[in-house]
Structures are given as C-alpha cells and as structure tokens.
Amino acid sequence: MAGTDDAAETNDDAIRVTARGVVTREEDDGRRGDGDSDEELLVERERDPAGEAFYRPLGGGVEFGEHSRDALRREFREELGVELAAISSLGTYEDVFTVAGETQHEVWRLYEADIAASWPYEEDAFTATEPETGEEIACVWKSVGELEGDGETFYPAAALSDL
C-alpha cells in the first residue's frame, strides 16, 4: 500500500509486481431512501506527483521468492493489523506508464478477499500505516459508480470494469 514514491524505490529496468486485495461491503447509505444497497470497495486514496488524487485497492509489493497471495496477507497484516480470509484470484493486470517523467512497468495480481476483523467494515474511512516509512495511508470505502465517475481515477483502470 505504499504511496506514490513507489516508483523511486524501483530501478529503471525493473518490473514491479504488486498484490492488491479487492475487499467489498454492501452499504445502504440511507441518503437515497430507497433501501437499495451499493457494493463498495475498500481503496487507498493517494496523490500523484502533480497532486491529483487517485484510488487503488490496498496491497503492496511482492518480495522476491514470495507468492503474491502471501504478499497480500503480509501487507494487510503489517499495515492494518488484520488477517485476510476467503482469498481468491481475480486476475492479473499489467501497465506501462510514466510518473514524473520516468517510465514504470507494473504487474498487478488482484485478489478478492475478506477481512477477518469487523472494524474495517464499520468505518467509512480510516488510516493505515506503512511500517517501513511511517507513511499514513488514507483508506476509504467507495462504490464502483463513484470510482467510474468523472474526476475519479482508479488503478488498475482495466480492473474497474471487471469488478
């Protein structure tokens, strides 16, 4: 779940592999008054070098020799202090992009997962902490409709239509 400085931690010729967890909850926000519920995704809110907000599923880098499923468990344990349950693969996504003038190449292993603890589902927003840097990570629940809306950026973009 590390922040936008992830790119600075990689070398120019490396492909960064990440494991990300798609955690969902059903939510009736009471504002519509229709009793309908929307599925919401737990996402981290980050800022790119230009200061523009973007969202992505929680997770982080896969270490050499580590299975991506284990990396996902480790990231949630380290940064949120929670265990994951019912982990299943959603797919693999790949992107080559430019951040601050530097070309980056990432492969994302996406997993659907449940958090074993109840507290994250009860909060609309909370903060996680990157243990290596002390960086605070803003975690929020957003509906797919909100993430598809104008002005919102979600990564990996290709995954949003698959959710």
SEVEX-771721 format. One line per 8 residues: their letters; for each residue x, y, z of C-alpha. Coordinates in steps of 0.2 Angstrom, whole numbers. Example, Ala and Ser with C-alpha at 12.3 -4.5 7.8 and 13.67 -1.06 7.14 Angstrom:
2
AS) 62,-22,39  68,-5,36;
END
This chain:
163
MAGTDDAA) 0,0,0  15,11,-1  12,29,-8  17,37,-24  35,36,-21  34,18,-25  42,22,-42  58,30,-33;
ETNDDAIR) 61,13,-25  62,3,-41  76,3,-53  74,9,-71  73,-8,-79  63,-17,-66  45,-24,-67  36,-20,-51;
VTARGVVT) 25,-34,-45  11,-30,-33  -3,-40,-24  -19,-30,-21  -34,-35,-12  -52,-31,-18  -62,-30,-1  -81,-26,-3;
REEDDGRR) -95,-22,8  -114,-19,5  -119,-2,10  -136,7,11  -131,25,15  -149,30,19  -147,45,8  -157,38,-6;
GDGDSDEE) -171,32,4  -174,18,-7  -167,4,4  -156,-1,-11  -138,-5,-7  -122,-2,-17  -107,-13,-16  -92,-3,-10;
LLVERERD) -73,-6,-12  -60,-3,1  -47,8,-8  -32,18,-3  -33,36,-8  -16,43,-14  -9,58,-24  2,58,-39;
PAGEAFYR) 17,69,-41  5,83,-48  -6,82,-33  -20,73,-41  -30,61,-31  -31,43,-36  -38,26,-29  -32,8,-29;
PLGGGVEF) -35,-7,-19  -25,-10,-4  -9,-20,-5  9,-18,-10  25,-25,-17  29,-44,-19  46,-48,-12  57,-60,-22;
GEHSRDAL) 53,-78,-18  36,-73,-10  20,-79,-18  8,-64,-22  -6,-72,-11  6,-72,4  12,-54,0  -6,-49,1;
RREFREEL) -8,-56,18  8,-49,24  3,-31,18  -14,-31,26  -6,-38,42  8,-25,43  -2,-10,38  -19,-13,45;
GVELAAIS) -15,-26,58  -29,-38,51  -29,-55,44  -37,-60,27  -50,-74,24  -58,-81,8  -44,-76,-4  -47,-79,-22;
SLGTYEDV) -39,-74,-38  -47,-60,-49  -34,-59,-62  -18,-51,-67  -16,-33,-74  -1,-25,-82  3,-7,-86  17,3,-93;
FTVAGETQ) 15,22,-88  25,37,-84  27,45,-67  37,62,-65  45,58,-82  50,41,-78  43,25,-87  37,12,-74;
HEVWRLYE) 31,-6,-78  19,-14,-65  11,-31,-65  -4,-32,-53  -11,-48,-45  -28,-44,-39  -37,-55,-26  -54,-54,-19;
ADIAASWP) -53,-56,0  -62,-53,16  -55,-45,31  -57,-57,46  -59,-42,58  -76,-32,58  -69,-15,62  -64,-10,44;
YEEDAFTA) -82,-14,38  -89,-2,52  -78,13,47  -81,24,32  -63,29,32  -48,25,42  -29,27,42  -16,13,39;
TEPETGEE) 2,15,41  17,9,30  28,1,43  45,4,34  42,23,31  29,28,44  19,35,29  0,36,33;
IACVWKSV) -12,28,20  -29,35,19  -42,21,17  -60,24,11  -75,14,5  -80,20,-12  -94,12,-24  -89,7,-41;
GELEGDGE) -101,20,-48  -91,33,-38  -75,27,-45  -81,27,-63  -87,45,-61  -80,60,-69  -65,66,-60  -60,50,-51;
TFYPAAAL) -45,40,-56  -44,21,-51  -29,10,-54  -28,-3,-62  -41,6,-73  -44,-10,-83  -49,-19,-67  -64,-7,-63;
SDL) -75,-14,-77  -71,-32,-71  -77,-28,-54;
END
